[in-house]
């Protein structure tokens, strides 16, 4: 029998390599948020070939629907090599038998690999897989993972979730979780960052979408398929942030522009499912706002939260901070101020007070002010959770004809969570930097000022 090396005549691209290293070191959970034509299935197939030779067991490749599995995986031919995908990943030299009707391969070492559908997970009762790939998980039945997870937990099996985004759904929720989970591998690869396409190719692809489908739908398709934008198809009719603002916020901040103040917005969890979020940014000399760090954790333990806030503010050299004083904020703010005493941090206890102008309250005005900054190309963000929540923020009009943000109870009903990341970013953006000679003159007010307008 001829010998073969696995992976079989295939090398991972640079952005795929960390995924393989993670599993080589014993990793068990991975999520790949990779855009179109970035080799999600190729990487997962070749990884599975490695894993099934290391550990004898049953392995599943799960598509959203069983009916599409044959076309997408079993019969699919790689466009570059002209070789059937399963023959490339699982060369015949390592196989014992191949069952075309059941889409199942038995290997010489006793392992079994089979293509399945998430739409029929109940038919898999009694099986004991050692590894599962959920391909295009955004289109899959999320109940399949809920059912199969205990099996992998019990037998120390692994799971990989790959997908292009399809709005905000169970895949993006899992992606947000995986990004912060210490034992998960998370990778978000956009076409503009990967090197798979040139800048000129991407511009042509975007323009083709726009010509064929119109400016709104065309741009939305491009942002979703190539830039992993989960908010690409949120209506722009009553969205605070338009698609154009989202594109601009993902750009890099200007080089060699100094910071005039490091600011932080702190949104506190009110309910068990909410997040405590610290959004830290530099307000630059040209008026731009550039994200520095986003820290988030769940839970309503006040003692832990107070210490955590102080620790993060110290380590990031924050100069001015605004903290949500509505609800549970008051006592926590007092204690955080005490913990930060002597550190030179100027605090504001932020309250969403009503206004008499075009906006119903301070928070609504803060969102629209930040949106204007973003449209002017003066906001630079990296954290997709912040960008996602800002992009999904909707507005309406109250009985006085004032603009007001969509009620949080409606947001919760639609998304199952609170816009904690967006609220923290907006609070930070509302802080007015103090004069450069403030500390030199011995000034130390109790609160920071928040009427700064860079536009």
Buried (B, 14 or more C-beta within 10 A) or exposed (E): EEEEEBBBEBEBBEBBEEBBEBBEEEBBBBBBBBBBBBBBBBBBBBBBBBBBBEBEBBBBBBBBBBEBBBEBBBEBEBEEEEBBBBBBBBBEEBBEEBEEEEBBBBBEEEBBBBBBBBBBBEEBEEEEBBBBBBBBBBBBBBEBBEBBBEBBEEEEBBBBBBBBBBBBBBBBBBBBEBBBEEEBBBBBBBBBEBEBBEEEEBEEBBEEBBEEBEEBBBBBBBBBBBBBBBBBBBEBEEBBBBBEBBBBBBEEBBEEBEBBBBBBBBBBBBEEEBBBBBBBBBBBEEBBBBBBBBBBBEBBEEEEBBBBBBEBBEEBEBBBBBBBBBEBBBEBBEBBBEBBEEEEBBBBBBEBEEBEEEBBBBBBBBBBBBBBBBBBBBBBBBBBBBBBBBBBBBBEEEEEEBBBBBEEEEBBEEBEBBBBBBBBBBBBBBBBBBEEEBEEEEEEEEBBBBEBEBE
